[in-house]
């Protein structure tokens, strides 16, 4: 469960092991498509008055489109996290922390998990390093072979082509 009792954390570190289904609202609110559940594991511990430290890992597989040919690509994600949660009155300008509402009795890790998953997912994906992409004219997948369109002539070279024909 991604909702942890802060009273339990004050007594000692709390182990967290959970899975988030691909259709869970936590993931559905993002543009990501998961092909396997998101595995969340870690340990939440007190780190001083009003502060908590969460050492965790996120593991899943995200389906994305190749930026060149639009083929589906499965991208494994394995992210290690070290996050600090601070009660609002203790934060005082620390922007690298997640805020815990005042007088909260539970800490909901969902927002942090969603944010860290979005940061871990690659923005651009290629199906392979030598992907040839799609033809700009007919849209054919050039990885499957040539499309049959006439080769494009760079207009900057037309003057040379004309003078070559005249000779």
N, C-alpha and C positions, 0 to 999 in steps of 0.2 A: 504494500500500500504506500502511496506517495504522500500520505498525510501522517505525520509523526507527532506523538505527544511530547511536548517540550518538558513536561515533568519527568518523563522517562529518560530523556536526554540528560537532564540535570543530575540524575542518579548514576549515569554512566553511558558510555557509547552505545548506540543502537544500530544494529545491523539492518540493512535494507536490501531486499531482493524481491523484485517485482517485474512483471511483464505488462507492457501496454499494447493492446491489440491494434492492428493496422487501421481499424475503423473507429477507434476510440476518439471522442471529441477533442482530446488533447492533440492528436495528430491531424484529425480532420480539419482543424482550424488553420492548418498550414497548407502550403502548395506541394508538400512531399507525399509520395506514394511509397508506403512500406510494403515489402513483399514477405517479410517475416515480422513477428512481434518485436517490439523494442524491449530489450532486456536492460533493466536498471539494477545495478548492484552497488553497494557501498556501505559506508559507516558514517553516521552523524554523531558528532560529539560536541560537548560544550567547550568553548574556547575563551572563557572569561565571562565577566558579567554582561549579560545581554548579547553575547556573541556565540555563534555556532559554526563549526567547520564540517563540511561534507566532502569526504573523499569518495569518489564514485567512478563507475564506468558505464558508458552507454554503448550497446551493441545492437546493430540491426542491418538490414539491407534495404537501400533506397532504389527505387526504379526511376530512371531519368531518361531523357532523350539525348542522343548524340547531337552535339551542336552542329555537325556537318551534314549528316545524312538522316537524322531524325529516327534512327533505329533505337529500340528500347535497350537500355544498358542497366544492369544491376550493379550497384556500387555498395560494397560493404563499408560499414562505418563502425569504428571501434575508437571511442574517445575516452580519455582519462580526464577526470575533472577534480579540481580542488576549489570548492566554492565556499565563500564566507557569507553567512547570514547574520544581520545585525538588527537588533530592536531599534525602532525609529528614533528613540531619544538618544541612542548611542552612536548613530550614524554620522552626524555632523560633517557633511561634505565628502564622505567616502563614497565615491562613485563606483568602485569596483566590488561593491557588496550588494547582495539582495536584501531588501528590507523585510523585517518581520513586523506585522502590525502591533501596536501597543496592546499590552495585556492579552496577547494571543496565548491560547493554551495548546494549540496545534501549529505545526509548521507544514504548509502544503508545498511540496517540492515540484508540483506540476508545471508552474510557470518557468522555473529554472530549467527543468528537463526540456520543455518545448523550445526555449530560447537556445540552449546549448546544442540541441539536435539541429536546429536551423543553422547555427554557426558551423557545425561539423559537416553538414552536407555540402558537397561541392556545388559551386554555382554553375560551372560548365563541365560537361562530360563529353568524351570522345569514345566511340565504340572500339577504336583501335588507333594507334599512333599514325598509321598511314592512310586513314580514311580519306577517300577522294570526294565525298560529299554528294550533292545533287547537282545536276545540270542546271545552270541558271536560266536556260531557255525552256526546256521541256519538263524539267523536274525529275528526270530519271535518276535512279541510284547508280552512280558511276562506279561503285564497288562491284556491281554485277557485270560491268563491262561498258564499252562505249555506247553512247545513246543514239548515234546516227545523225546528230545535228552537224551541220557544216561548221568547220572550225571558225572561230571568231577572228576577224582581222582587226588589229589595233589601228585605229584611225591615224595615229601618229606616224605610222609607217606607209600609209597610202601613197604619199608623194614618191617615195622610193620605188614602190611597186609599179606605179605608172611610168616612171622614167625607165625602169628596167624593161617594161613591155615595149616601149617605143624604140629601143635599140635594135 
